[in-house]
Amino acid sequence: MPHMADAPHLYEQLAADIAGAITRGALRAGERLPSVRRLSEQRGVSVATVLTAYLALENQGLIETRPKSGHFVRVRRASALLGPTEPRSRAGAPARVTVGTGVAALLAAMRDPAIVPLGAATLSPELLPIAALNRMMAAICKEMSTAGASYDAPPGLPTLRRQLARRAVTWGAELGEADFITTVGAMEALHIALRATTRPGDAIAVESPTYFGVLQLIEEMGLRAIEIPVHPVSGLDLDALDEALRTQRPRAILCVPNLHNPLATVMSDDAKQRLWRLGQRHDVPIIEDDIHGDLMHDGTRPRPLKAFDRDGRVLLCGSVSKTLAPGYRVGWLAAGRYQDAAERLKFSQSVATPTLPQMAVAEFLASGGYDRHLRRLRRQLSAQVARMREAVAHSFPPGTRVSAPAGGFVLWLELPAGCDALAIQARALEHGVAVAPGPIFSARGRFGSCLRLSCGFPWSPRLQAAVDTLGALAAAEAGRIGPGGRSRPGAAN
Amino acid sequence: MPHMADAPHLYEQLAADIAGAITRGALRAGERLPSVRRLSEQRGVSVATVLTAYLALENQGLIETRPKSGHFVRVRRASALLGPTEPRSRAGAPARVTVGTGVAALLAAMRDPAIVPLGAATLSPELLPIAALNRMMAAICKEMSTAGASYDAPPGLPTLRRQLARRAVTWGAELGEADFITTVGAMEALHIALRATTRPGDAIAVESPTYFGVLQLIEEMGLRAIEIPVHPVSGLDLDALDEALRTQRPRAILCVPNLHNPLATVMSDDAKQRLWRLGQRHDVPIIEDDIHGDLMHDGTRPRPLKAFDRDGRVLLCGSVSKTLAPGYRVGWLAAGRYQDAAERLKFSQSVATPTLPQMAVAEFLASGGYDRHLRRLRRQLSAQVARMREAVAHSFPPGTRVSAPAGGFVLWLELPAGCDALAIQARALEHGVAVAPGPIFSARGRFGSCLRLSCGFPWSPRLQAAVDTLGALAAAEAGRIGPGGRSRPGAAN
């Protein structure tokens, strides 16, 4: 049995809980934390555990120790932690998509290890159980001397599909082994789902903002995007979607109900129910990207939209790229009534998914190590996101708004109206810092004064310096506009 | 250093040489082979080696021993080994493509190990050095504990691209590391190449017949196919292509200059030169599928069209799926002037190629084991193809024509005019035998009386029985048509 990631230390759990409370606002800036003795009694842990947790939080910059007074939540600039503004509640007309330039800069930065990685949403390798996974892979390669000698033709490796069906139970979705097709990551699944449901020239409804990779794909497929606003708390604006379905007749809906990228919103079960009904009423398929569904900071697992699907119109796309091993490229598609078409498309697109990575991931899922790893990863991401929010609050100019993610590892920033995010991206790159500028998250170049920051790496002086740099660049932009600068409500949309 | 495939035995080399001579017709049916002693002297090998080679050839059914007389090339039916007919030398009008049904049956058969695999062009695992490759992979997984933890963003793994550049020298093509993008097999490379050069609705020139997977891809991409005939000896009909370029203005050309699938033709260097000039004159990109280029039975390595490319209009696609490990899904694209667009498409299509399989293939190529393996594989395929031709000659009805492949591992059969290949495919499946029917190799359902047989597995009684079955089904079809059946020259086109 390969060695698995260790169970978390008690102090880590405690520190993560407190970090979460700070992020949620349950503990406010300047508030005094319980004394070490009292917390030790409350939680039934040793004094040493509490002290170690407080030390960890202090190192993360979330709390501070005042001599003779105790521990306090660090004071943040009062202005800094406003939530993102609400969107105008209407969909835009279909737009041809062009997000190329900002994306190209982001990808170039991704390949350069000298650049601080706040741009692409990637995780630090040290957060992933990749060593354990690679050991499983090594054992499989040794034992299965002919594995990889044949095409693992669609729908893909049965043992992996069995594990996915098993996990689907924990999602609250009834999916069997035969409902899955394995793919080269979630992007191939999304590509196949779009090919199965649309034709070039079709309009499809997407969230606004949304992941730039999806917009790039839409652009390259000759599709047009109808942008549906995302509310910073409740997620996809269903009234706006309803209107778009009635007036613009998109051929499909593509959305991220769980931990939306970049806003990290999670739609309620009621909203998912309504979303599915909208699809049904207008007879439109819904492509669901669920890659962050396992990353809620509080350890819950929101149901995918697919769990509410009564007639096979939801095409669920997922992968282990945000939780286990991006470089393994193991993803899946549960395409409902489009399953046969999707299998054919998978075959002509890449014939088969690589066999050995599927085998290793299947074994990892079967081992139980995945849930243990997820518990640890969620805590770490929670702390990293909280730390990044703190740093943003300290370094960015007044009036900056920032999302309060319930999961995942990206932050969405709205800078004071008029700040040019693309200019900041370019200047930040000159300083060796990558960041994702708002306009690449929109087919119409909206979100001109927004930034997405990835929080995939443990806090470090290097990250602190990078955020300071970004804050200074943003402040310079805000200064350029002037303190009385144009106040345009909704300018970020 | 992992263990590599052994060098070939002398007798294997000798048997392969003789099998090749029989296939080429240099040794004819009924002809007497040199005496054991004489051949032993001629080749400078032991008598035992010659005896073992003759025994191997006898077991393969290629020669027979006549007591007191010596060894003879087995007598074949005089009628059976005609080459395929020449095509009408004109391109067809562009056609929407629909090859779905025959392909679906083929894929279903591919997943069922109980079915004799004469359909899909797959190799027996025992012919592949997969155990050695898997051992390399195991070592990499152990040593590189964080490999796979990051996306290997396009253009893909530098060590693999370096090895590809090194091999390109042996192809006679000047390609550097930066000229390659790694892909999920050659099909992803072809898909990206088509996306980079065409838009839905465009017409593209393809060979007729051609690989059904490409036709399926063209169909799903909303492209139209202009079918250019392939001459059974010289390959792509360049006069017909020239005419199509002038009159039908295809947006791209997709072809297999080396070991065409299914005809196994190899274009001469002069023809490749002319093909490139045609592309240049009409300013059309040429997508080259070179997946069989390493599989010439005589050990030569024909130059890819890319070697004649002076202005970056050739997009070379290749993989190790036909030589090393189909299930590793490691391929590549050298996209010339379309390189930037291809990198972007690769990113939005599947983000990255899986890291570890690339690492293992790179190490295998660097080890020198690949060339050693290829020498052995070519001999084995040569013998398997020769054996299959023999069996076809014995089992199929008079008037059957069969290709004489210089490499690779597929045979192309033209049954007597009027025989229904799709009906034969369906009936063969009932008997547990998969075969690829001619019409799936054409966008217009041509080649209605043709079959492609895969020779990827070592000869066995099971294969013999399968060919007997196919021959009987073909004979029944021919009988249905009647002995004086319609003689339609060119019906196979």
Chai-1 contact restraints between the chains, C-beta under 6 A:
chainA,res_idxA,chainB,res_idxB,connection_type,confidence,min_distance_angstrom,max_distance_angstrom,comment,restraint_id
A,M110,B,A153,contact,1.0,0.0,6.0,A-B,restraint_1
A,R111,B,A153,contact,1.0,0.0,6.0,A-B,restraint_2
A,P125,B,T146,contact,1.0,0.0,6.0,A-B,restraint_3
A,P125,B,A149,contact,1.0,0.0,6.0,A-B,restraint_4
A,L128,B,A149,contact,1.0,0.0,6.0,A-B,restraint_5
A,I130,B,T146,contact,1.0,0.0,6.0,A-B,restraint_6
A,I130,B,G148,contact,1.0,0.0,6.0,A-B,restraint_7
A,I130,B,A149,contact,1.0,0.0,6.0,A-B,restraint_8
A,A131,B,S145,contact,1.0,0.0,6.0,A-B,restraint_9
A,N134,B,C141,contact,1.0,0.0,6.0,A-B,restraint_10
A,N134,B,S145,contact,1.0,0.0,6.0,A-B,restraint_11
A,M137,B,C141,contact,1.0,0.0,6.0,A-B,restraint_12
A,A138,B,A138,contact,1.0,0.0,6.0,A-B,restraint_13
A,A138,B,C141,contact,1.0,0.0,6.0,A-B,restraint_14
A,A138,B,K142,contact,1.0,0.0,6.0,A-B,restraint_15
A,C141,B,N134,contact,1.0,0.0,6.0,A-B,restraint_16
A,C141,B,M137,contact,1.0,0.0,6.0,A-B,restraint_17
A,C141,B,A138,contact,1.0,0.0,6.0,A-B,restraint_18
A,K142,B,A138,contact,1.0,0.0,6.0,A-B,restraint_19
A,S145,B,A131,contact,1.0,0.0,6.0,A-B,restraint_20
A,S145,B,N134,contact,1.0,0.0,6.0,A-B,restraint_21
A,T146,B,P125,contact,1.0,0.0,6.0,A-B,restraint_22
A,T146,B,I130,contact,1.0,0.0,6.0,A-B,restraint_23
A,G148,B,I130,contact,1.0,0.0,6.0,A-B,restraint_24
A,G148,B,A325,contact,1.0,0.0,6.0,A-B,restraint_25
A,G148,B,G327,contact,1.0,0.0,6.0,A-B,restraint_26
A,G148,B,Y328,contact,1.0,0.0,6.0,A-B,restraint_27
A,A149,B,P125,contact,1.0,0.0,6.0,A-B,restraint_28
A,A149,B,L128,contact,1.0,0.0,6.0,A-B,restraint_29
A,A149,B,I130,contact,1.0,0.0,6.0,A-B,restraint_30
A,S150,B,P326,contact,1.0,0.0,6.0,A-B,restraint_31
A,S150,B,G327,contact,1.0,0.0,6.0,A-B,restraint_32
A,Y151,B,P326,contact,1.0,0.0,6.0,A-B,restraint_33
A,D152,B,G327,contact,1.0,0.0,6.0,A-B,restraint_34
A,A153,B,M110,contact,1.0,0.0,6.0,A-B,restraint_35
A,A153,B,R111,contact,1.0,0.0,6.0,A-B,restraint_36
A,V184,B,V184,contact,1.0,0.0,6.0,A-B,restraint_37
A,V184,B,S350,contact,1.0,0.0,6.0,A-B,restraint_38
A,G185,B,V351,contact,1.0,0.0,6.0,A-B,restraint_39
A,M187,B,S350,contact,1.0,0.0,6.0,A-B,restraint_40
A,M187,B,V351,contact,1.0,0.0,6.0,A-B,restraint_41
A,E188,B,S350,contact,1.0,0.0,6.0,A-B,restraint_42
A,H191,B,Q349,contact,1.0,0.0,6.0,A-B,restraint_43
A,P200,B,P200,contact,1.0,0.0,6.0,A-B,restraint_44
A,G213,B,S348,contact,1.0,0.0,6.0,A-B,restraint_45
A,Q216,B,S348,contact,1.0,0.0,6.0,A-B,restraint_46
A,L217,B,S348,contact,1.0,0.0,6.0,A-B,restraint_47
A,E220,B,S348,contact,1.0,0.0,6.0,A-B,restraint_48
A,A325,B,G148,contact,1.0,0.0,6.0,A-B,restraint_49
A,P326,B,S150,contact,1.0,0.0,6.0,A-B,restraint_50
A,P326,B,Y151,contact,1.0,0.0,6.0,A-B,restraint_51
A,G327,B,G148,contact,1.0,0.0,6.0,A-B,restraint_52
A,G327,B,S150,contact,1.0,0.0,6.0,A-B,restraint_53
A,G327,B,D152,contact,1.0,0.0,6.0,A-B,restraint_54
A,G327,B,T355,contact,1.0,0.0,6.0,A-B,restraint_55
A,Y328,B,G148,contact,1.0,0.0,6.0,A-B,restraint_56
A,R329,B,P354,contact,1.0,0.0,6.0,A-B,restraint_57
A,S348,B,G213,contact,1.0,0.0,6.0,A-B,restraint_58
A,S348,B,Q216,contact,1.0,0.0,6.0,A-B,restraint_59
A,S348,B,L217,contact,1.0,0.0,6.0,A-B,restraint_60
A,S348,B,E220,contact,1.0,0.0,6.0,A-B,restraint_61
A,Q349,B,H191,contact,1.0,0.0,6.0,A-B,restraint_62
A,S350,B,V184,contact,1.0,0.0,6.0,A-B,restraint_63
A,S350,B,M187,contact,1.0,0.0,6.0,A-B,restraint_64
A,S350,B,E188,contact,1.0,0.0,6.0,A-B,restraint_65
A,V351,B,G185,contact,1.0,0.0,6.0,A-B,restraint_66
A,V351,B,M187,contact,1.0,0.0,6.0,A-B,restraint_67
A,P354,B,R329,contact,1.0,0.0,6.0,A-B,restraint_68
A,P354,B,P354,contact,1.0,0.0,6.0,A-B,restraint_69
A,P354,B,P357,contact,1.0,0.0,6.0,A-B,restraint_70
A,T355,B,G327,contact,1.0,0.0,6.0,A-B,restraint_71
A,P357,B,P354,contact,1.0,0.0,6.0,A-B,restraint_72
